[in-house]
């Protein structure tokens, strides 16, 4: 059986538990949005770099395409 002191402590802690205020929630959302945007931007740059690395040999300039 659990100790009575542990049960009393858990009841007291649940009674006085803290909740995030509006400003704290706003800051959490701003940080999460910034991290999400950073990951998306990193992925875009990574894909563009990989595409350039793979297709660098196939790119041609306008002179070779227009000359007879």
C-alpha positions as CSV (number, residue, x, y, z in Angstrom):
1,X,0.0,0.0,0.0
2,X,1.2,3.5,-0.7
3,X,2.4,5.7,2.1
4,X,-0.2,8.2,3.4
5,X,2.3,11.0,3.3
6,X,2.8,10.4,-0.4
7,X,-0.9,10.4,-1.0
8,X,-1.3,13.7,0.9
9,X,1.5,15.3,-0.9
10,X,0.1,14.3,-4.3
11,X,-3.3,15.7,-3.4
12,X,-1.7,19.0,-2.3
13,X,0.4,19.3,-5.4
14,X,-2.5,18.6,-7.7
15,X,-4.5,21.3,-5.8
16,X,-1.8,23.9,-6.3
17,X,-0.6,22.9,-9.8
18,X,0.4,25.8,-12.1
19,X,-1.0,26.4,-15.5
20,X,0.6,28.4,-18.2
21,X,-0.5,32.0,-18.6
22,X,-1.6,33.5,-21.9
23,X,1.8,35.2,-22.4
24,X,3.6,31.9,-21.7
25,X,1.4,30.1,-24.2
26,X,2.0,32.9,-26.7
27,X,5.8,32.6,-26.3
28,X,5.7,28.8,-26.7
29,X,3.7,29.2,-29.9
30,X,6.1,31.8,-31.3
31,X,9.1,29.6,-30.6
32,X,7.4,26.6,-32.1
33,X,6.4,28.5,-35.2
34,X,10.0,29.8,-35.6
35,X,11.4,26.3,-35.3
36,X,8.9,25.0,-37.8
37,X,9.8,27.7,-40.3
38,X,13.5,27.1,-39.7
39,X,13.1,23.4,-40.5
40,X,11.1,24.1,-43.6
41,X,13.6,26.6,-44.9
42,X,16.5,24.3,-44.2
43,X,14.7,21.5,-46.1
44,X,14.1,23.9,-49.1
45,X,17.8,24.9,-49.2
46,X,18.9,21.3,-48.8
47,X,16.7,20.0,-51.6
48,X,17.8,22.9,-53.9
49,X,21.4,22.1,-53.2
50,X,21.0,18.4,-53.8
51,X,19.2,19.1,-57.0
52,X,22.0,21.4,-58.2
53,X,24.6,18.8,-57.3
54,X,22.8,16.1,-59.2
55,X,21.9,18.1,-62.3
56,X,25.0,20.3,-62.6
57,X,26.3,18.2,-65.5
58,X,23.1,18.5,-67.5
59,X,22.7,22.3,-67.3
60,X,23.6,24.2,-70.5
61,X,24.0,27.9,-71.1
62,X,22.1,29.8,-73.8
63,X,25.1,30.0,-76.2
64,X,25.3,26.2,-76.7
65,X,21.5,25.9,-77.1
66,X,21.2,28.8,-79.6
67,X,24.3,28.2,-81.7
68,X,23.9,26.2,-84.9
